[in-house]
Every structure is written in C-alpha cells, then in structure tokens.
C-alpha cells in the first residue's frame, strides 16, 4: 500500500523564524524556515517539491527565483528517488540567500561526474553546479542533506547569479 504525503501549499504552511545557530549557521540573525515537507516515493514527488518551492518563494516575494529553484529541486529530489530507499523531505531556508535542502536516508554523498554523450543520466548535478551560487552535501545522523543556494538578487556589479 502506498501512502501519499501531500505537501500543503505554502500559503497554509507556517514559516517560522529559527535561531541561525540551531541550524549550524552564524548566530547573528534569525532564519526563516519552511518545511520540512515529507515527499512521497512516487513520480508525484518532483512535482510536489516544485509546487512547494514556487509557492513559498511567491509568499516571500521572490518569484524571480522560481524557475531556477524548481529545476534544481527537481534534480535533487529525482536523484534521491532514483538512488535512495526510505524517506525524502524538502526544507527551504531563507537567510542572506535561499537554501533548498533535500534530505534522504543514504549516507552516500553525491559526486559530480562528467557525463558521456551517450549517457541517459548523470547531468543533474552538473545543472545544479552551474546554476546555483553554491551547493553541497552533508552527512547527517540519519543520512544526508543535499542543498543548493540561490541569492535573492543578482550581483549588482553585473556578475550574474554567481
């Protein structure tokens, strides 16, 4: 029997301020956190993650990040569903940047590898690497957290989103 956990639209999900130090960030400010949202182990998971990210970014007045965030979240959730058994969840954190975090139960960290022209898979992390201002993967007591960051605004000196 499959249990589907539907992500509630962000308009009905309370975001909460959290002391930065409690999430391992510098303690000089509070963060705003949306989630975590459990994702189903079904093909609907990527769509639910995209909807959640777009909705929360709209609530925060950051619609300009939606296209990039939903593409990159799809990649991370898709990787978790493809390579990991067990629960997957999504959290979005707002501090100086937007940080999307996908947690899963595997301790195996993803590796950025070159894909051959004939490979069917293997380009997702390359997209994350190219489009996010920063990304990484951290082991946790229950598995790992793969994340990416997007700045709230482009570089004012014309440097794009890097």
Phi and psi in radians as a Rosetta constraint file:
Dihedral C 1 N 2 CA 2 C 2 CIRCULARHARMONIC -1.600 0.35
Dihedral N 2 CA 2 C 2 N 3 CIRCULARHARMONIC 2.355 0.35
Dihedral C 2 N 3 CA 3 C 3 CIRCULARHARMONIC -1.838 0.35
Dihedral N 3 CA 3 C 3 N 4 CIRCULARHARMONIC 2.170 0.35
Dihedral C 3 N 4 CA 4 C 4 CIRCULARHARMONIC -1.782 0.35
Dihedral N 4 CA 4 C 4 N 5 CIRCULARHARMONIC 2.158 0.35
Dihedral C 4 N 5 CA 5 C 5 CIRCULARHARMONIC -1.751 0.35
Dihedral N 5 CA 5 C 5 N 6 CIRCULARHARMONIC 1.911 0.35
Dihedral C 5 N 6 CA 6 C 6 CIRCULARHARMONIC -1.452 0.35
Dihedral N 6 CA 6 C 6 N 7 CIRCULARHARMONIC 2.377 0.35
Dihedral C 6 N 7 CA 7 C 7 CIRCULARHARMONIC -1.417 0.35
Dihedral N 7 CA 7 C 7 N 8 CIRCULARHARMONIC 2.197 0.35
Dihedral C 7 N 8 CA 8 C 8 CIRCULARHARMONIC -1.241 0.35
Dihedral N 8 CA 8 C 8 N 9 CIRCULARHARMONIC 2.497 0.35
Dihedral C 8 N 9 CA 9 C 9 CIRCULARHARMONIC -0.989 0.35
Dihedral N 9 CA 9 C 9 N 10 CIRCULARHARMONIC 2.526 0.35
Dihedral C 9 N 10 CA 10 C 10 CIRCULARHARMONIC -1.018 0.35
Dihedral N 10 CA 10 C 10 N 11 CIRCULARHARMONIC -0.457 0.35
Dihedral C 10 N 11 CA 11 C 11 CIRCULARHARMONIC -1.064 0.35
Dihedral N 11 CA 11 C 11 N 12 CIRCULARHARMONIC -0.454 0.35
Dihedral C 11 N 12 CA 12 C 12 CIRCULARHARMONIC -1.835 0.35
Dihedral N 12 CA 12 C 12 N 13 CIRCULARHARMONIC -0.012 0.35
Dihedral C 12 N 13 CA 13 C 13 CIRCULARHARMONIC -1.715 0.35
Dihedral N 13 CA 13 C 13 N 14 CIRCULARHARMONIC 2.157 0.35
Dihedral C 13 N 14 CA 14 C 14 CIRCULARHARMONIC -1.288 0.35
Dihedral N 14 CA 14 C 14 N 15 CIRCULARHARMONIC 2.251 0.35
Dihedral C 14 N 15 CA 15 C 15 CIRCULARHARMONIC -1.555 0.35
Dihedral N 15 CA 15 C 15 N 16 CIRCULARHARMONIC 2.693 0.35
Dihedral C 15 N 16 CA 16 C 16 CIRCULARHARMONIC -2.372 0.35
Dihedral N 16 CA 16 C 16 N 17 CIRCULARHARMONIC 2.444 0.35
Dihedral C 16 N 17 CA 17 C 17 CIRCULARHARMONIC -1.297 0.35
Dihedral N 17 CA 17 C 17 N 18 CIRCULARHARMONIC 2.436 0.35
Dihedral C 17 N 18 CA 18 C 18 CIRCULARHARMONIC -2.334 0.35
Dihedral N 18 CA 18 C 18 N 19 CIRCULARHARMONIC 2.372 0.35
Dihedral C 18 N 19 CA 19 C 19 CIRCULARHARMONIC -1.024 0.35
Dihedral N 19 CA 19 C 19 N 20 CIRCULARHARMONIC 2.273 0.35
Dihedral C 19 N 20 CA 20 C 20 CIRCULARHARMONIC -0.998 0.35
Dihedral N 20 CA 20 C 20 N 21 CIRCULARHARMONIC -0.673 0.35
Dihedral C 20 N 21 CA 21 C 21 CIRCULARHARMONIC -1.086 0.35
Dihedral N 21 CA 21 C 21 N 22 CIRCULARHARMONIC -0.500 0.35
Dihedral C 21 N 22 CA 22 C 22 CIRCULARHARMONIC -1.206 0.35
Dihedral N 22 CA 22 C 22 N 23 CIRCULARHARMONIC -0.323 0.35
Dihedral C 22 N 23 CA 23 C 23 CIRCULARHARMONIC -1.896 0.35
Dihedral N 23 CA 23 C 23 N 24 CIRCULARHARMONIC 0.230 0.35
Dihedral C 23 N 24 CA 24 C 24 CIRCULARHARMONIC 1.507 0.35
Dihedral N 24 CA 24 C 24 N 25 CIRCULARHARMONIC 0.210 0.35
Dihedral C 24 N 25 CA 25 C 25 CIRCULARHARMONIC -1.750 0.35
Dihedral N 25 CA 25 C 25 N 26 CIRCULARHARMONIC 2.903 0.35
Dihedral C 25 N 26 CA 26 C 26 CIRCULARHARMONIC -0.952 0.35
Dihedral N 26 CA 26 C 26 N 27 CIRCULARHARMONIC 2.393 0.35
Dihedral C 26 N 27 CA 27 C 27 CIRCULARHARMONIC -1.390 0.35
Dihedral N 27 CA 27 C 27 N 28 CIRCULARHARMONIC 0.239 0.35
Dihedral C 27 N 28 CA 28 C 28 CIRCULARHARMONIC -1.413 0.35
Dihedral N 28 CA 28 C 28 N 29 CIRCULARHARMONIC -0.088 0.35
Dihedral C 28 N 29 CA 29 C 29 CIRCULARHARMONIC -2.740 0.35
Dihedral N 29 CA 29 C 29 N 30 CIRCULARHARMONIC 2.876 0.35
Dihedral C 29 N 30 CA 30 C 30 CIRCULARHARMONIC -1.535 0.35
Dihedral N 30 CA 30 C 30 N 31 CIRCULARHARMONIC 2.701 0.35
Dihedral C 30 N 31 CA 31 C 31 CIRCULARHARMONIC -1.878 0.35
Dihedral N 31 CA 31 C 31 N 32 CIRCULARHARMONIC 2.755 0.35
Dihedral C 31 N 32 CA 32 C 32 CIRCULARHARMONIC -1.899 0.35
Dihedral N 32 CA 32 C 32 N 33 CIRCULARHARMONIC 2.236 0.35
Dihedral C 32 N 33 CA 33 C 33 CIRCULARHARMONIC -2.122 0.35
Dihedral N 33 CA 33 C 33 N 34 CIRCULARHARMONIC 2.310 0.35
Dihedral C 33 N 34 CA 34 C 34 CIRCULARHARMONIC -2.054 0.35
Dihedral N 34 CA 34 C 34 N 35 CIRCULARHARMONIC 2.200 0.35
Dihedral C 34 N 35 CA 35 C 35 CIRCULARHARMONIC 1.894 0.35
Dihedral N 35 CA 35 C 35 N 36 CIRCULARHARMONIC -2.914 0.35
Dihedral C 35 N 36 CA 36 C 36 CIRCULARHARMONIC -1.328 0.35
Dihedral N 36 CA 36 C 36 N 37 CIRCULARHARMONIC 2.596 0.35
Dihedral C 36 N 37 CA 37 C 37 CIRCULARHARMONIC -1.916 0.35
Dihedral N 37 CA 37 C 37 N 38 CIRCULARHARMONIC 2.127 0.35
Dihedral C 37 N 38 CA 38 C 38 CIRCULARHARMONIC -1.225 0.35
Dihedral N 38 CA 38 C 38 N 39 CIRCULARHARMONIC 2.439 0.35
Dihedral C 38 N 39 CA 39 C 39 CIRCULARHARMONIC -1.936 0.35
Dihedral N 39 CA 39 C 39 N 40 CIRCULARHARMONIC 2.495 0.35
Dihedral C 39 N 40 CA 40 C 40 CIRCULARHARMONIC -1.290 0.35
Dihedral N 40 CA 40 C 40 N 41 CIRCULARHARMONIC 2.713 0.35
Dihedral C 40 N 41 CA 41 C 41 CIRCULARHARMONIC -1.578 0.35
Dihedral N 41 CA 41 C 41 N 42 CIRCULARHARMONIC 1.018 0.35
Dihedral C 41 N 42 CA 42 C 42 CIRCULARHARMONIC -2.372 0.35
Dihedral N 42 CA 42 C 42 N 43 CIRCULARHARMONIC 2.950 0.35
Dihedral C 42 N 43 CA 43 C 43 CIRCULARHARMONIC -1.069 0.35
Dihedral N 43 CA 43 C 43 N 44 CIRCULARHARMONIC -0.293 0.35
Dihedral C 43 N 44 CA 44 C 44 CIRCULARHARMONIC -1.272 0.35
Dihedral N 44 CA 44 C 44 N 45 CIRCULARHARMONIC -0.271 0.35
Dihedral C 44 N 45 CA 45 C 45 CIRCULARHARMONIC -1.022 0.35
Dihedral N 45 CA 45 C 45 N 46 CIRCULARHARMONIC -0.798 0.35
Dihedral C 45 N 46 CA 46 C 46 CIRCULARHARMONIC -1.106 0.35
Dihedral N 46 CA 46 C 46 N 47 CIRCULARHARMONIC -0.752 0.35
Dihedral C 46 N 47 CA 47 C 47 CIRCULARHARMONIC -1.110 0.35
Dihedral N 47 CA 47 C 47 N 48 CIRCULARHARMONIC -0.697 0.35
Dihedral C 47 N 48 CA 48 C 48 CIRCULARHARMONIC -1.153 0.35
Dihedral N 48 CA 48 C 48 N 49 CIRCULARHARMONIC -0.686 0.35
Dihedral C 48 N 49 CA 49 C 49 CIRCULARHARMONIC -1.140 0.35
Dihedral N 49 CA 49 C 49 N 50 CIRCULARHARMONIC -0.748 0.35
Dihedral C 49 N 50 CA 50 C 50 CIRCULARHARMONIC -1.064 0.35
Dihedral N 50 CA 50 C 50 N 51 CIRCULARHARMONIC -0.792 0.35
Dihedral C 50 N 51 CA 51 C 51 CIRCULARHARMONIC -1.071 0.35
Dihedral N 51 CA 51 C 51 N 52 CIRCULARHARMONIC -0.756 0.35
Dihedral C 51 N 52 CA 52 C 52 CIRCULARHARMONIC -1.089 0.35
Dihedral N 52 CA 52 C 52 N 53 CIRCULARHARMONIC -0.804 0.35
Dihedral C 52 N 53 CA 53 C 53 CIRCULARHARMONIC -1.124 0.35
Dihedral N 53 CA 53 C 53 N 54 CIRCULARHARMONIC -0.800 0.35
Dihedral C 53 N 54 CA 54 C 54 CIRCULARHARMONIC -1.104 0.35
Dihedral N 54 CA 54 C 54 N 55 CIRCULARHARMONIC -0.689 0.35
Dihedral C 54 N 55 CA 55 C 55 CIRCULARHARMONIC -1.157 0.35
Dihedral N 55 CA 55 C 55 N 56 CIRCULARHARMONIC -0.787 0.35
Dihedral C 55 N 56 CA 56 C 56 CIRCULARHARMONIC -1.204 0.35
Dihedral N 56 CA 56 C 56 N 57 CIRCULARHARMONIC -0.659 0.35
Dihedral C 56 N 57 CA 57 C 57 CIRCULARHARMONIC -1.122 0.35
Dihedral N 57 CA 57 C 57 N 58 CIRCULARHARMONIC -0.671 0.35
Dihedral C 57 N 58 CA 58 C 58 CIRCULARHARMONIC -1.107 0.35
Dihedral N 58 CA 58 C 58 N 59 CIRCULARHARMONIC -0.749 0.35
Dihedral C 58 N 59 CA 59 C 59 CIRCULARHARMONIC -1.053 0.35
Dihedral N 59 CA 59 C 59 N 60 CIRCULARHARMONIC -0.588 0.35
Dihedral C 59 N 60 CA 60 C 60 CIRCULARHARMONIC -1.534 0.35
Dihedral N 60 CA 60 C 60 N 61 CIRCULARHARMONIC 0.040 0.35
Dihedral C 60 N 61 CA 61 C 61 CIRCULARHARMONIC 1.279 0.35
Dihedral N 61 CA 61 C 61 N 62 CIRCULARHARMONIC 0.484 0.35
Dihedral C 61 N 62 CA 62 C 62 CIRCULARHARMONIC -2.077 0.35
Dihedral N 62 CA 62 C 62 N 63 CIRCULARHARMONIC 0.728 0.35
Dihedral C 62 N 63 CA 63 C 63 CIRCULARHARMONIC -0.979 0.35
Dihedral N 63 CA 63 C 63 N 64 CIRCULARHARMONIC -0.496 0.35
Dihedral C 63 N 64 CA 64 C 64 CIRCULARHARMONIC -1.124 0.35
Dihedral N 64 CA 64 C 64 N 65 CIRCULARHARMONIC -0.280 0.35
Dihedral C 64 N 65 CA 65 C 65 CIRCULARHARMONIC -1.639 0.35
Dihedral N 65 CA 65 C 65 N 66 CIRCULARHARMONIC -0.145 0.35
Dihedral C 65 N 66 CA 66 C 66 CIRCULARHARMONIC -1.048 0.35
Dihedral N 66 CA 66 C 66 N 67 CIRCULARHARMONIC -0.841 0.35
Dihedral C 66 N 67 CA 67 C 67 CIRCULARHARMONIC -1.032 0.35
Dihedral N 67 CA 67 C 67 N 68 CIRCULARHARMONIC -0.827 0.35
Dihedral C 67 N 68 CA 68 C 68 CIRCULARHARMONIC -1.179 0.35
Dihedral N 68 CA 68 C 68 N 69 CIRCULARHARMONIC -0.788 0.35
Dihedral C 68 N 69 CA 69 C 69 CIRCULARHARMONIC -1.089 0.35
Dihedral N 69 CA 69 C 69 N 70 CIRCULARHARMONIC -0.738 0.35
Dihedral C 69 N 70 CA 70 C 70 CIRCULARHARMONIC -1.208 0.35
Dihedral N 70 CA 70 C 70 N 71 CIRCULARHARMONIC -0.611 0.35
Dihedral C 70 N 71 CA 71 C 71 CIRCULARHARMONIC -1.112 0.35
Dihedral N 71 CA 71 C 71 N 72 CIRCULARHARMONIC -0.831 0.35
Dihedral C 71 N 72 CA 72 C 72 CIRCULARHARMONIC -1.228 0.35
Dihedral N 72 CA 72 C 72 N 73 CIRCULARHARMONIC -0.652 0.35
Dihedral C 72 N 73 CA 73 C 73 CIRCULARHARMONIC -1.104 0.35
Dihedral N 73 CA 73 C 73 N 74 CIRCULARHARMONIC -0.690 0.35
Dihedral C 73 N 74 CA 74 C 74 CIRCULARHARMONIC -1.020 0.35
Dihedral N 74 CA 74 C 74 N 75 CIRCULARHARMONIC -0.722 0.35
Dihedral C 74 N 75 CA 75 C 75 CIRCULARHARMONIC -1.116 0.35
Dihedral N 75 CA 75 C 75 N 76 CIRCULARHARMONIC -0.806 0.35
Dihedral C 75 N 76 CA 76 C 76 CIRCULARHARMONIC -1.189 0.35
Dihedral N 76 CA 76 C 76 N 77 CIRCULARHARMONIC -0.737 0.35
Dihedral C 76 N 77 CA 77 C 77 CIRCULARHARMONIC -1.159 0.35
Dihedral N 77 CA 77 C 77 N 78 CIRCULARHARMONIC -0.754 0.35
Dihedral C 77 N 78 CA 78 C 78 CIRCULARHARMONIC -1.015 0.35
Dihedral N 78 CA 78 C 78 N 79 CIRCULARHARMONIC -0.741 0.35
Dihedral C 78 N 79 CA 79 C 79 CIRCULARHARMONIC -1.085 0.35
Dihedral N 79 CA 79 C 79 N 80 CIRCULARHARMONIC -0.752 0.35
Dihedral C 79 N 80 CA 80 C 80 CIRCULARHARMONIC -1.099 0.35
Dihedral N 80 CA 80 C 80 N 81 CIRCULARHARMONIC -0.724 0.35
Dihedral C 80 N 81 CA 81 C 81 CIRCULARHARMONIC -1.207 0.35
Dihedral N 81 CA 81 C 81 N 82 CIRCULARHARMONIC -0.613 0.35
Dihedral C 81 N 82 CA 82 C 82 CIRCULARHARMONIC -1.314 0.35
Dihedral N 82 CA 82 C 82 N 83 CIRCULARHARMONIC -0.663 0.35
Dihedral C 82 N 83 CA 83 C 83 CIRCULARHARMONIC -1.899 0.35
Dihedral N 83 CA 83 C 83 N 84 CIRCULARHARMONIC -0.106 0.35
Dihedral C 83 N 84 CA 84 C 84 CIRCULARHARMONIC -2.289 0.35
Dihedral N 84 CA 84 C 84 N 85 CIRCULARHARMONIC 2.513 0.35
Dihedral C 84 N 85 CA 85 C 85 CIRCULARHARMONIC -1.788 0.35
Dihedral N 85 CA 85 C 85 N 86 CIRCULARHARMONIC 2.619 0.35
Dihedral C 85 N 86 CA 86 C 86 CIRCULARHARMONIC 1.813 0.35
Dihedral N 86 CA 86 C 86 N 87 CIRCULARHARMONIC -3.040 0.35
Dihedral C 86 N 87 CA 87 C 87 CIRCULARHARMONIC -1.206 0.35
Dihedral N 87 CA 87 C 87 N 88 CIRCULARHARMONIC 2.590 0.35
Dihedral C 87 N 88 CA 88 C 88 CIRCULARHARMONIC -2.277 0.35
Dihedral N 88 CA 88 C 88 N 89 CIRCULARHARMONIC 2.425 0.35
Dihedral C 88 N 89 CA 89 C 89 CIRCULARHARMONIC -2.451 0.35
Dihedral N 89 CA 89 C 89 N 90 CIRCULARHARMONIC 2.821 0.35
Dihedral C 89 N 90 CA 90 C 90 CIRCULARHARMONIC -2.212 0.35
Dihedral N 90 CA 90 C 90 N 91 CIRCULARHARMONIC 2.368 0.35
Dihedral C 90 N 91 CA 91 C 91 CIRCULARHARMONIC -2.320 0.35
Dihedral N 91 CA 91 C 91 N 92 CIRCULARHARMONIC 2.491 0.35
Dihedral C 91 N 92 CA 92 C 92 CIRCULARHARMONIC -2.094 0.35
Dihedral N 92 CA 92 C 92 N 93 CIRCULARHARMONIC 2.231 0.35
Dihedral C 92 N 93 CA 93 C 93 CIRCULARHARMONIC -2.072 0.35
Dihedral N 93 CA 93 C 93 N 94 CIRCULARHARMONIC 2.351 0.35
Dihedral C 93 N 94 CA 94 C 94 CIRCULARHARMONIC -1.980 0.35
Dihedral N 94 CA 94 C 94 N 95 CIRCULARHARMONIC 2.121 0.35
Dihedral C 94 N 95 CA 95 C 95 CIRCULARHARMONIC -2.379 0.35
Dihedral N 95 CA 95 C 95 N 96 CIRCULARHARMONIC -2.218 0.35
Dihedral C 95 N 96 CA 96 C 96 CIRCULARHARMONIC -1.180 0.35
Dihedral N 96 CA 96 C 96 N 97 CIRCULARHARMONIC -0.361 0.35
Dihedral C 96 N 97 CA 97 C 97 CIRCULARHARMONIC -2.332 0.35
Dihedral N 97 CA 97 C 97 N 98 CIRCULARHARMONIC 2.984 0.35
Dihedral C 97 N 98 CA 98 C 98 CIRCULARHARMONIC -1.672 0.35
Dihedral N 98 CA 98 C 98 N 99 CIRCULARHARMONIC 2.257 0.35
Dihedral C 98 N 99 CA 99 C 99 CIRCULARHARMONIC -2.117 0.35
Dihedral N 99 CA 99 C 99 N 100 CIRCULARHARMONIC 2.079 0.35
Dihedral C 99 N 100 CA 100 C 100 CIRCULARHARMONIC -1.775 0.35
Dihedral N 100 CA 100 C 100 N 101 CIRCULARHARMONIC 2.227 0.35
Dihedral C 100 N 101 CA 101 C 101 CIRCULARHARMONIC -2.129 0.35
Dihedral N 101 CA 101 C 101 N 102 CIRCULARHARMONIC 2.227 0.35
Dihedral C 101 N 102 CA 102 C 102 CIRCULARHARMONIC -1.992 0.35
Dihedral N 102 CA 102 C 102 N 103 CIRCULARHARMONIC 2.111 0.35
Dihedral C 102 N 103 CA 103 C 103 CIRCULARHARMONIC -1.866 0.35
Dihedral N 103 CA 103 C 103 N 104 CIRCULARHARMONIC 2.504 0.35
Dihedral C 103 N 104 CA 104 C 104 CIRCULARHARMONIC -2.544 0.35
Dihedral N 104 CA 104 C 104 N 105 CIRCULARHARMONIC 3.079 0.35
Dihedral C 104 N 105 CA 105 C 105 CIRCULARHARMONIC -1.586 0.35
Dihedral N 105 CA 105 C 105 N 106 CIRCULARHARMONIC 0.119 0.35
Dihedral C 105 N 106 CA 106 C 106 CIRCULARHARMONIC -1.722 0.35
Dihedral N 106 CA 106 C 106 N 107 CIRCULARHARMONIC 2.440 0.35
Dihedral C 106 N 107 CA 107 C 107 CIRCULARHARMONIC -1.549 0.35
Dihedral N 107 CA 107 C 107 N 108 CIRCULARHARMONIC -0.095 0.35
Dihedral C 107 N 108 CA 108 C 108 CIRCULARHARMONIC -1.313 0.35
Dihedral N 108 CA 108 C 108 N 109 CIRCULARHARMONIC 2.087 0.35
Dihedral C 108 N 109 CA 109 C 109 CIRCULARHARMONIC -1.448 0.35
Dihedral N 109 CA 109 C 109 N 110 CIRCULARHARMONIC 2.492 0.35
Dihedral C 109 N 110 CA 110 C 110 CIRCULARHARMONIC -1.208 0.35
Dihedral N 110 CA 110 C 110 N 111 CIRCULARHARMONIC 2.662 0.35
Dihedral C 110 N 111 CA 111 C 111 CIRCULARHARMONIC -2.215 0.35
Dihedral N 111 CA 111 C 111 N 112 CIRCULARHARMONIC 2.381 0.35
Dihedral C 111 N 112 CA 112 C 112 CIRCULARHARMONIC -1.376 0.35
Dihedral N 112 CA 112 C 112 N 113 CIRCULARHARMONIC 2.036 0.35
Dihedral C 112 N 113 CA 113 C 113 CIRCULARHARMONIC -2.225 0.35
Dihedral N 113 CA 113 C 113 N 114 CIRCULARHARMONIC 2.614 0.35
Dihedral C 113 N 114 CA 114 C 114 CIRCULARHARMONIC -1.255 0.35
Dihedral N 114 CA 114 C 114 N 115 CIRCULARHARMONIC 2.457 0.35
Dihedral C 114 N 115 CA 115 C 115 CIRCULARHARMONIC -1.761 0.35
Dihedral N 115 CA 115 C 115 N 116 CIRCULARHARMONIC 2.456 0.35
Dihedral C 115 N 116 CA 116 C 116 CIRCULARHARMONIC -1.403 0.35
Dihedral N 116 CA 116 C 116 N 117 CIRCULARHARMONIC 2.776 0.35
Dihedral C 116 N 117 CA 117 C 117 CIRCULARHARMONIC -1.081 0.35
Dihedral N 117 CA 117 C 117 N 118 CIRCULARHARMONIC -0.414 0.35
Dihedral C 117 N 118 CA 118 C 118 CIRCULARHARMONIC -1.615 0.35
Dihedral N 118 CA 118 C 118 N 119 CIRCULARHARMONIC -0.099 0.35
Dihedral C 118 N 119 CA 119 C 119 CIRCULARHARMONIC -1.249 0.35
Dihedral N 119 CA 119 C 119 N 120 CIRCULARHARMONIC 2.381 0.35
Dihedral C 119 N 120 CA 120 C 120 CIRCULARHARMONIC -1.446 0.35
Dihedral N 120 CA 120 C 120 N 121 CIRCULARHARMONIC -0.440 0.35
Dihedral C 120 N 121 CA 121 C 121 CIRCULARHARMONIC -2.233 0.35
Dihedral N 121 CA 121 C 121 N 122 CIRCULARHARMONIC 3.067 0.35
Dihedral C 121 N 122 CA 122 C 122 CIRCULARHARMONIC 1.851 0.35
Dihedral N 122 CA 122 C 122 N 123 CIRCULARHARMONIC 0.102 0.35
Dihedral C 122 N 123 CA 123 C 123 CIRCULARHARMONIC -1.846 0.35
Dihedral N 123 CA 123 C 123 N 124 CIRCULARHARMONIC -0.159 0.35
Dihedral C 123 N 124 CA 124 C 124 CIRCULARHARMONIC -1.060 0.35
Dihedral N 124 CA 124 C 124 N 125 CIRCULARHARMONIC -0.855 0.35
Dihedral C 124 N 125 CA 125 C 125 CIRCULARHARMONIC -1.170 0.35
Dihedral N 125 CA 125 C 125 N 126 CIRCULARHARMONIC -0.491 0.35
Dihedral C 125 N 126 CA 126 C 126 CIRCULARHARMONIC -1.109 0.35
Dihedral N 126 CA 126 C 126 N 127 CIRCULARHARMONIC -0.726 0.35
Dihedral C 126 N 127 CA 127 C 127 CIRCULARHARMONIC -1.066 0.35
Dihedral N 127 CA 127 C 127 N 128 CIRCULARHARMONIC -0.786 0.35
Dihedral C 127 N 128 CA 128 C 128 CIRCULARHARMONIC -1.048 0.35
Dihedral N 128 CA 128 C 128 N 129 CIRCULARHARMONIC -0.783 0.35
Dihedral C 128 N 129 CA 129 C 129 CIRCULARHARMONIC -1.082 0.35
Dihedral N 129 CA 129 C 129 N 130 CIRCULARHARMONIC -0.674 0.35
Dihedral C 129 N 130 CA 130 C 130 CIRCULARHARMONIC -1.358 0.35
Dihedral N 130 CA 130 C 130 N 131 CIRCULARHARMONIC -0.596 0.35
Dihedral C 130 N 131 CA 131 C 131 CIRCULARHARMONIC -1.732 0.35
Dihedral N 131 CA 131 C 131 N 132 CIRCULARHARMONIC -0.448 0.35
Dihedral C 131 N 132 CA 132 C 132 CIRCULARHARMONIC -1.481 0.35
Dihedral N 132 CA 132 C 132 N 133 CIRCULARHARMONIC 2.636 0.35
Dihedral C 132 N 133 CA 133 C 133 CIRCULARHARMONIC -1.257 0.35
Dihedral N 133 CA 133 C 133 N 134 CIRCULARHARMONIC -0.444 0.35
Dihedral C 133 N 134 CA 134 C 134 CIRCULARHARMONIC -2.840 0.35
Dihedral N 134 CA 134 C 134 N 135 CIRCULARHARMONIC 2.608 0.35
Dihedral C 134 N 135 CA 135 C 135 CIRCULARHARMONIC -2.667 0.35
Dihedral N 135 CA 135 C 135 N 136 CIRCULARHARMONIC 2.867 0.35
Dihedral C 135 N 136 CA 136 C 136 CIRCULARHARMONIC -3.043 0.35
Dihedral N 136 CA 136 C 136 N 137 CIRCULARHARMONIC -3.106 0.35
Dihedral C 136 N 137 CA 137 C 137 CIRCULARHARMONIC -2.492 0.35
Dihedral N 137 CA 137 C 137 N 138 CIRCULARHARMONIC 2.314 0.35
Dihedral C 137 N 138 CA 138 C 138 CIRCULARHARMONIC -2.190 0.35
Dihedral N 138 CA 138 C 138 N 139 CIRCULARHARMONIC 2.341 0.35
Dihedral C 138 N 139 CA 139 C 139 CIRCULARHARMONIC -1.189 0.35
Dihedral N 139 CA 139 C 139 N 140 CIRCULARHARMONIC 2.569 0.35
Dihedral C 139 N 140 CA 140 C 140 CIRCULARHARMONIC -2.248 0.35
Dihedral N 140 CA 140 C 140 N 141 CIRCULARHARMONIC 2.942 0.35
Dihedral C 140 N 141 CA 141 C 141 CIRCULARHARMONIC -1.062 0.35
Dihedral N 141 CA 141 C 141 N 142 CIRCULARHARMONIC -0.432 0.35
Dihedral C 141 N 142 CA 142 C 142 CIRCULARHARMONIC -1.870 0.35
Dihedral N 142 CA 142 C 142 N 143 CIRCULARHARMONIC -0.014 0.35
Dihedral C 142 N 143 CA 143 C 143 CIRCULARHARMONIC 2.753 0.35
Dihedral N 143 CA 143 C 143 N 144 CIRCULARHARMONIC -1.985 0.35
Dihedral C 143 N 144 CA 144 C 144 CIRCULARHARMONIC -2.647 0.35
Dihedral N 144 CA 144 C 144 N 145 CIRCULARHARMONIC 2.894 0.35
Dihedral C 144 N 145 CA 145 C 145 CIRCULARHARMONIC -2.262 0.35
Dihedral N 145 CA 145 C 145 N 146 CIRCULARHARMONIC 2.109 0.35
Dihedral C 145 N 146 CA 146 C 146 CIRCULARHARMONIC -1.848 0.35
Dihedral N 146 CA 146 C 146 N 147 CIRCULARHARMONIC 2.320 0.35
Dihedral C 146 N 147 CA 147 C 147 CIRCULARHARMONIC -2.461 0.35
Dihedral N 147 CA 147 C 147 N 148 CIRCULARHARMONIC 2.811 0.35
Dihedral C 147 N 148 CA 148 C 148 CIRCULARHARMONIC -2.486 0.35
Dihedral N 148 CA 148 C 148 N 149 CIRCULARHARMONIC 2.740 0.35
Dihedral C 148 N 149 CA 149 C 149 CIRCULARHARMONIC -2.106 0.35
Dihedral N 149 CA 149 C 149 N 150 CIRCULARHARMONIC 2.534 0.35
Dihedral C 149 N 150 CA 150 C 150 CIRCULARHARMONIC -2.262 0.35
Dihedral N 150 CA 150 C 150 N 151 CIRCULARHARMONIC 2.311 0.35
Dihedral C 150 N 151 CA 151 C 151 CIRCULARHARMONIC -1.202 0.35
Dihedral N 151 CA 151 C 151 N 152 CIRCULARHARMONIC 2.625 0.35
Dihedral C 151 N 152 CA 152 C 152 CIRCULARHARMONIC -1.186 0.35
Dihedral N 152 CA 152 C 152 N 153 CIRCULARHARMONIC -0.426 0.35
Dihedral C 152 N 153 CA 153 C 153 CIRCULARHARMONIC -2.518 0.35
Dihedral N 153 CA 153 C 153 N 154 CIRCULARHARMONIC 2.676 0.35
Dihedral C 153 N 154 CA 154 C 154 CIRCULARHARMONIC -1.155 0.35
Dihedral N 154 CA 154 C 154 N 155 CIRCULARHARMONIC 2.792 0.35
Dihedral C 154 N 155 CA 155 C 155 CIRCULARHARMONIC -1.012 0.35
Dihedral N 155 CA 155 C 155 N 156 CIRCULARHARMONIC 2.161 0.35
Dihedral C 155 N 156 CA 156 C 156 CIRCULARHARMONIC -1.157 0.35
Dihedral N 156 CA 156 C 156 N 157 CIRCULARHARMONIC -0.258 0.35
Dihedral C 156 N 157 CA 157 C 157 CIRCULARHARMONIC -1.559 0.35
Dihedral N 157 CA 157 C 157 N 158 CIRCULARHARMONIC 0.158 0.35
Dihedral C 157 N 158 CA 158 C 158 CIRCULARHARMONIC 1.503 0.35
Dihedral N 158 CA 158 C 158 N 159 CIRCULARHARMONIC 0.272 0.35
Dihedral C 158 N 159 CA 159 C 159 CIRCULARHARMONIC -1.480 0.35
Dihedral N 159 CA 159 C 159 N 160 CIRCULARHARMONIC 0.196 0.35
Dihedral C 159 N 160 CA 160 C 160 CIRCULARHARMONIC 1.319 0.35
Dihedral N 160 CA 160 C 160 N 161 CIRCULARHARMONIC -2.573 0.35
Dihedral C 160 N 161 CA 161 C 161 CIRCULARHARMONIC -1.686 0.35
Dihedral N 161 CA 161 C 161 N 162 CIRCULARHARMONIC 0.070 0.35
